Amino acid sequence: MTSLEQALAMAEAMADKKAQDVRVLDLQGISLIADYFVIAGGNSKIQVQAIAGHVEEKLAEFGLQPLRREGVREGIWILLDYGAVVAHIFQHDARLFYNLEGLWGDAKRVALPK
């Protein structure tokens, strides 16, 4: 599975749980952190945790496990690091505060399939 396919699978899993404003940012050529960030929002701690859990379940179907998980207990900003692709799942206020889309404004947005 390529990193783009992995990012799109994450985005689809997030959409399955009604994540808000799912975005895939292409960081290739501008960062060594990852190839893609997949960013989404949820309305509550429970929804953010459910989105993250579903991402992990879906990627496990492809034999993928996160290298690192952070923020799961708090459910405000959950980070799932799969190496080439990193998922960021935020509650609304945290997403506005950290503004990853603005910080990585040079990144291209990947069009999501309908």
C-alpha positions as a printed NumPy array, in Angstrom:
array([[  0.   ,   0.   ,   0.   ],
       [  1.462,   3.363,  -0.999],
       [  1.46 ,   6.276,   1.404],
       [ -1.202,   8.008,  -0.719],
       [ -3.424,   4.909,  -0.591],
       [ -2.897,   4.779,   3.154],
       [ -3.847,   8.458,   3.528],
       [ -6.989,   7.975,   1.46 ],
       [ -7.944,   4.872,   3.485],
       [ -7.578,   6.96 ,   6.654],
       [ -9.737,   9.725,   5.205],
       [-12.411,   7.208,   4.228],
       [-12.378,   5.664,   7.711],
       [-12.759,   9.132,   9.231],
       [-15.7  ,   9.889,   6.949],
       [-17.31 ,   6.594,   8.02 ],
       [-17.532,   8.068,  11.545],
       [-18.896,  11.416,  10.313],
       [-15.639,  13.323,  10.87 ],
       [-15.836,  16.992,   9.96 ],
       [-13.787,  18.697,   7.263],
       [-11.475,  15.793,   6.442],
       [ -8.35 ,  16.991,   4.654],
       [ -5.317,  15.246,   3.253],
       [ -2.197,  17.405,   2.983],
       [  0.662,  16.327,   0.724],
       [  3.904,  17.142,   2.561],
       [  6.23 ,  15.472,   0.068],
       [  9.086,  17.76 ,  -0.851],
       [  8.408,  20.207,   1.992],
       [  8.871,  18.056,   5.097],
       [ 10.743,  15.016,   6.305],
       [  8.114,  14.37 ,   9.013],
       [  5.719,  12.47 ,   6.778],
       [  4.449,  12.22 ,   3.215],
       [  0.871,  13.066,   4.219],
       [ -1.117,  14.502,   7.102],
       [ -4.755,  13.478,   7.33 ],
       [ -6.661,  16.001,   9.43 ],
       [-10.233,  15.787,  10.677],
       [-12.5  ,  17.089,  13.384],
       [-15.045,  15.692,  15.765],
       [-17.722,  17.255,  17.954],
       [-16.789,  15.598,  21.228],
       [-14.226,  13.507,  23.039],
       [-16.261,  10.384,  22.304],
       [-16.508,  11.119,  18.583],
       [-12.791,  11.961,  18.289],
       [-11.938,   8.687,  20.054],
       [-14.367,   6.762,  17.839],
       [-12.842,   8.247,  14.675],
       [ -9.337,   7.311,  15.827],
       [-10.421,   3.797,  16.773],
       [-12.054,   3.275,  13.398],
       [ -8.932,   4.49 ,  11.573],
       [ -6.875,   1.95 ,  13.514],
       [ -9.375,  -0.839,  12.74 ],
       [ -9.457,  -0.067,   9.021],
       [ -5.686,   0.169,   8.664],
       [ -5.24 ,  -3.038,  10.668],
       [ -7.189,  -4.753,   7.862],
       [ -4.178,  -3.902,   5.658],
       [ -1.75 ,  -5.17 ,   8.288],
       [ -0.805,  -1.666,   9.427],
       [ -0.366,  -0.614,  13.052],
       [  0.498,   2.873,  14.299],
       [  4.082,   3.455,  15.344],
       [  2.811,   5.899,  17.951],
       [ -0.535,   7.007,  19.41 ],
       [ -0.976,  10.138,  21.462],
       [ -3.914,  11.89 ,  23.086],
       [ -6.344,   8.989,  22.989],
       [ -7.332,   9.214,  26.66 ],
       [ -7.95 ,  12.972,  26.548],
       [ -9.708,  12.895,  23.169],
       [ -8.936,  16.532,  22.366],
       [ -6.223,  15.95 ,  19.749],
       [ -5.394,  12.386,  18.818],
       [ -2.305,  11.706,  16.749],
       [ -1.841,   8.37 ,  14.998],
       [  1.635,   8.08 ,  13.482],
       [  1.973,   5.473,  10.757],
       [  5.362,   6.72 ,   9.601],
       [  4.736,   8.084,   6.115],
       [  1.2  ,   9.137,   7.068],
       [  0.106,  10.868,  10.265],
       [ -3.523,  11.283,  11.291],
       [ -4.569,  14.28 ,  13.404],
       [ -8.087,  14.135,  14.835],
       [ -9.204,  17.199,  16.753],
       [-12.102,  18.569,  18.701],
       [-13.204,  21.816,  17.039],
       [-11.534,  24.353,  19.376],
       [ -8.22 ,  22.478,  19.393],
       [ -8.213,  22.328,  15.607],
       [ -8.704,  26.064,  15.385],
       [ -6.034,  26.721,  18.014],
       [ -3.313,  24.515,  16.495],
       [ -4.238,  25.399,  12.892],
       [ -2.185,  22.682,  11.199],
       [ -3.603,  23.615,   7.816],
       [ -2.207,  27.129,   8.291],
       [  1.142,  25.938,   9.635],
       [  1.516,  23.67 ,   6.615],
       [  0.075,  26.191,   4.171],
       [  2.638,  25.22 ,   1.497],
       [  1.264,  21.671,   1.389],
       [ -0.971,  20.697,  -1.49 ],
       [ -4.448,  19.444,  -0.651],
       [ -5.243,  16.027,  -2.026],
       [ -8.676,  15.706,  -3.613],
       [-10.779,  13.098,  -1.846],
       [-12.87 ,  10.636,  -3.826],
       [-16.609,  11.207,  -3.611]])
